[in-house]
């Protein structure tokens, strides 16, 4: 182990639809902004202050296609990944930087209606994704069977 850690966990709302970029060989990247909010009370004025932080999320390959299909602007999502800073030069030759979250795992948190099932998708090592049904049945749901477990 190298003794370092680069891990990010965010819960926020998407700020736009997923923008896809396709490459030769079948690989693709999806990008979308994610907003997280914070609030605090200003001690000098006693006023509640709300702030929004925007994060650039990058998902790859099958996970990107899943996000494009199921994520809509405003949806709540859990994102797990690592920070990556990119450097490039603008038209004037000045160095520019952009920090992104390279997504390695995500869970959709916005409930969908019955026409669009709520699913959780996970990506491992940027090679593929697996689907897991993450609906939590409520006690009033008709699909829930009673069991005789004491807990």
MIMI-926432 format. One record per residue (C-alpha): x, y negated, z. Coordinates in Angstrom, 2 decimals, m for minus. Layout:
<lumlo c1="X" c2="Y" c3="Z"/>
...
END
This chain:
<lumlo c1="0.00" c2="0.00" c3="0.00"/>
<lumlo c1="1.32" c2="m3.41" c3="m0.92"/>
<lumlo c1="m0.03" c2="m5.14" c3="2.20"/>
<lumlo c1="m2.26" c2="m7.51" c3="0.23"/>
<lumlo c1="m5.96" c2="m7.62" c3="m0.51"/>
<lumlo c1="m7.87" c2="m9.36" c3="m3.29"/>
<lumlo c1="m11.58" c2="m8.70" c3="m2.64"/>
<lumlo c1="m14.63" c2="m10.90" c3="m3.09"/>
<lumlo c1="m18.21" c2="m10.18" c3="m1.99"/>
<lumlo c1="m20.95" c2="m12.60" c3="m3.04"/>
<lumlo c1="m24.73" c2="m12.72" c3="m2.86"/>
<lumlo c1="m26.21" c2="m15.42" c3="m5.03"/>
<lumlo c1="m28.49" c2="m16.38" c3="m7.87"/>
<lumlo c1="m27.53" c2="m16.24" c3="m11.53"/>
<lumlo c1="m27.30" c2="m19.67" c3="m13.15"/>
<lumlo c1="m27.76" c2="m18.49" c3="m16.73"/>
<lumlo c1="m28.23" c2="m15.42" c3="m18.89"/>
<lumlo c1="m25.28" c2="m13.06" c3="m19.38"/>
<lumlo c1="m23.16" c2="m14.16" c3="m22.37"/>
<lumlo c1="m21.63" c2="m11.19" c3="m24.16"/>
<lumlo c1="m18.37" c2="m11.02" c3="m26.14"/>
<lumlo c1="m17.64" c2="m7.87" c3="m28.18"/>
<lumlo c1="m14.19" c2="m6.67" c3="m29.25"/>
<lumlo c1="m12.80" c2="m4.21" c3="m31.76"/>
<lumlo c1="m12.85" c2="m0.69" c3="m30.39"/>
<lumlo c1="m16.25" c2="m1.08" c3="m28.73"/>
<lumlo c1="m15.21" c2="m2.90" c3="m25.56"/>
<lumlo c1="m17.13" c2="m5.93" c3="m24.36"/>
<lumlo c1="m17.16" c2="m8.58" c3="m21.64"/>
<lumlo c1="m20.17" c2="m10.28" c3="m20.08"/>
<lumlo c1="m19.90" c2="m13.63" c3="m18.33"/>
<lumlo c1="m22.40" c2="m15.51" c3="m16.20"/>
<lumlo c1="m22.37" c2="m18.18" c3="m13.47"/>
<lumlo c1="m23.43" c2="m17.29" c3="m9.93"/>
<lumlo c1="m24.57" c2="m19.87" c3="m7.35"/>
<lumlo c1="m24.08" c2="m19.42" c3="m3.63"/>
<lumlo c1="m25.55" c2="m21.89" c3="m1.14"/>
<lumlo c1="m24.43" c2="m23.13" c3="2.25"/>
<lumlo c1="m26.06" c2="m25.50" c3="4.69"/>
<lumlo c1="m24.85" c2="m27.27" c3="7.79"/>
<lumlo c1="m25.85" c2="m30.17" c3="10.02"/>
<lumlo c1="m23.79" c2="m33.34" c3="9.67"/>
<lumlo c1="m22.74" c2="m34.15" c3="13.24"/>
<lumlo c1="m22.58" c2="m37.90" c3="12.70"/>
<lumlo c1="m26.01" c2="m38.28" c3="11.07"/>
<lumlo c1="m27.82" c2="m35.17" c3="12.33"/>
<lumlo c1="m28.91" c2="m34.56" c3="8.74"/>
<lumlo c1="m28.99" c2="m31.08" c3="7.18"/>
<lumlo c1="m26.64" c2="m30.88" c3="4.18"/>
<lumlo c1="m27.04" c2="m28.20" c3="1.49"/>
<lumlo c1="m24.17" c2="m27.38" c3="m0.84"/>
<lumlo c1="m23.95" c2="m25.07" c3="m3.86"/>
<lumlo c1="m20.78" c2="m23.35" c3="m4.99"/>
<lumlo c1="m20.59" c2="m21.98" c3="m8.56"/>
<lumlo c1="m18.62" c2="m18.83" c3="m9.38"/>
<lumlo c1="m17.67" c2="m17.49" c3="m12.83"/>
<lumlo c1="m18.49" c2="m13.77" c3="m12.93"/>
<lumlo c1="m16.93" c2="m11.39" c3="m15.49"/>
<lumlo c1="m18.21" c2="m7.83" c3="m16.04"/>
<lumlo c1="m16.80" c2="m5.35" c3="m18.52"/>
<lumlo c1="m18.02" c2="m2.68" c3="m20.93"/>
<lumlo c1="m21.08" c2="m0.62" c3="m19.90"/>
<lumlo c1="m21.63" c2="m2.66" c3="m16.74"/>
<lumlo c1="m21.73" c2="m5.83" c3="m18.87"/>
<lumlo c1="m24.36" c2="m4.29" c3="m21.13"/>
<lumlo c1="m26.45" c2="m3.31" c3="m18.09"/>
<lumlo c1="m26.21" c2="m6.83" c3="m16.67"/>
<lumlo c1="m27.20" c2="m8.31" c3="m20.03"/>
<lumlo c1="m30.24" c2="m6.05" c3="m20.16"/>
<lumlo c1="m31.52" c2="m6.47" c3="m16.59"/>
<lumlo c1="m30.23" c2="m9.79" c3="m15.21"/>
<lumlo c1="m32.15" c2="m12.97" c3="m15.90"/>
<lumlo c1="m31.46" c2="m16.57" c3="m14.95"/>
<lumlo c1="m32.32" c2="m17.08" c3="m11.28"/>
<lumlo c1="m32.09" c2="m13.40" c3="m10.27"/>
<lumlo c1="m30.49" c2="m12.58" c3="m6.95"/>
<lumlo c1="m27.53" c2="m10.21" c3="m7.17"/>
<lumlo c1="m24.76" c2="m8.80" c3="m4.97"/>
<lumlo c1="m21.34" c2="m8.97" c3="m6.65"/>
<lumlo c1="m18.15" c2="m7.30" c3="m5.49"/>
<lumlo c1="m14.84" c2="m7.80" c3="m7.23"/>
<lumlo c1="m11.50" c2="m9.57" c3="m7.21"/>
<lumlo c1="m10.25" c2="m13.06" c3="m8.02"/>
<lumlo c1="m8.41" c2="m13.63" c3="m11.28"/>
<lumlo c1="m7.00" c2="m16.97" c3="m12.41"/>
<lumlo c1="m6.55" c2="m17.61" c3="m16.13"/>
<lumlo c1="m4.26" c2="m20.28" c3="m17.59"/>
<lumlo c1="m4.50" c2="m21.89" c3="m21.02"/>
<lumlo c1="m3.66" c2="m25.16" c3="m22.77"/>
<lumlo c1="m6.31" c2="m27.62" c3="m23.89"/>
<lumlo c1="m6.29" c2="m29.69" c3="m27.11"/>
<lumlo c1="m3.91" c2="m32.25" c3="m25.55"/>
<lumlo c1="m1.46" c2="m29.53" c3="m24.50"/>
<lumlo c1="m2.29" c2="m29.83" c3="m20.79"/>
<lumlo c1="m2.30" c2="m26.67" c3="m18.70"/>
<lumlo c1="m5.81" c2="m25.71" c3="m17.60"/>
<lumlo c1="m6.87" c2="m23.07" c3="m15.08"/>
<lumlo c1="m10.05" c2="m21.11" c3="m14.46"/>
<lumlo c1="m10.72" c2="m18.80" c3="m11.52"/>
<lumlo c1="m13.11" c2="m15.92" c3="m12.15"/>
<lumlo c1="m14.54" c2="m13.02" c3="m10.19"/>
<lumlo c1="m13.69" c2="m9.77" c3="m12.01"/>
<lumlo c1="m16.74" c2="m7.72" c3="m11.01"/>
<lumlo c1="m16.13" c2="m4.11" c3="m9.96"/>
<lumlo c1="m19.53" c2="m3.38" c3="m8.38"/>
<lumlo c1="m22.93" c2="m5.01" c3="m8.30"/>
<lumlo c1="m26.47" c2="m4.48" c3="m7.03"/>
<lumlo c1="m29.57" c2="m6.21" c3="m8.33"/>
<lumlo c1="m31.48" c2="m7.73" c3="m5.41"/>
<lumlo c1="m34.41" c2="m9.42" c3="m7.16"/>
<lumlo c1="m37.45" c2="m7.13" c3="m7.04"/>
<lumlo c1="m38.83" c2="m6.36" c3="m10.50"/>
<lumlo c1="m42.42" c2="m5.59" c3="m11.37"/>
<lumlo c1="m43.40" c2="m2.02" c3="m12.24"/>
<lumlo c1="m42.80" c2="m2.61" c3="m15.96"/>
<lumlo c1="m39.10" c2="m3.27" c3="m15.29"/>
<lumlo c1="m37.70" c2="m0.84" c3="m12.72"/>
<lumlo c1="m35.32" c2="m2.27" c3="m10.13"/>
<lumlo c1="m31.97" c2="m0.55" c3="m10.56"/>
<lumlo c1="m28.53" c2="m0.75" c3="m9.04"/>
<lumlo c1="m25.53" c2="m0.40" c3="m11.29"/>
<lumlo c1="m21.97" c2="0.30" c3="m10.33"/>
<lumlo c1="m18.75" c2="0.11" c3="m12.35"/>
<lumlo c1="m15.56" c2="1.98" c3="m11.48"/>
<lumlo c1="m12.15" c2="1.08" c3="m12.90"/>
<lumlo c1="m13.79" c2="m0.90" c3="m15.74"/>
<lumlo c1="m14.54" c2="2.33" c3="m17.63"/>
<lumlo c1="m18.24" c2="2.92" c3="m17.19"/>
<lumlo c1="m21.33" c2="2.52" c3="m15.06"/>
<lumlo c1="m23.67" c2="4.77" c3="m13.19"/>
<lumlo c1="m27.34" c2="4.14" c3="m12.48"/>
<lumlo c1="m28.84" c2="4.63" c3="m9.07"/>
<lumlo c1="m32.45" c2="3.89" c3="m8.27"/>
<lumlo c1="m32.28" c2="1.48" c3="m5.34"/>
<lumlo c1="m35.96" c2="0.89" c3="m4.73"/>
<lumlo c1="m36.78" c2="1.19" c3="m1.10"/>
<lumlo c1="m40.24" c2="2.60" c3="m0.68"/>
<lumlo c1="m42.44" c2="0.80" c3="1.79"/>
<lumlo c1="m44.65" c2="2.75" c3="4.20"/>
<lumlo c1="m47.69" c2="1.58" c3="2.22"/>
<lumlo c1="m46.30" c2="2.84" c3="m1.09"/>
<lumlo c1="m48.38" c2="5.65" c3="m2.63"/>
<lumlo c1="m45.21" c2="7.59" c3="m3.59"/>
<lumlo c1="m44.00" c2="7.94" c3="0.01"/>
<lumlo c1="m44.56" c2="11.31" c3="1.62"/>
<lumlo c1="m44.89" c2="11.61" c3="5.36"/>
<lumlo c1="m42.29" c2="13.82" c3="7.01"/>
<lumlo c1="m42.29" c2="15.38" c3="10.42"/>
<lumlo c1="m38.87" c2="14.16" c3="11.52"/>
<lumlo c1="m38.94" c2="12.71" c3="15.05"/>
<lumlo c1="m36.92" c2="9.63" c3="14.05"/>
END
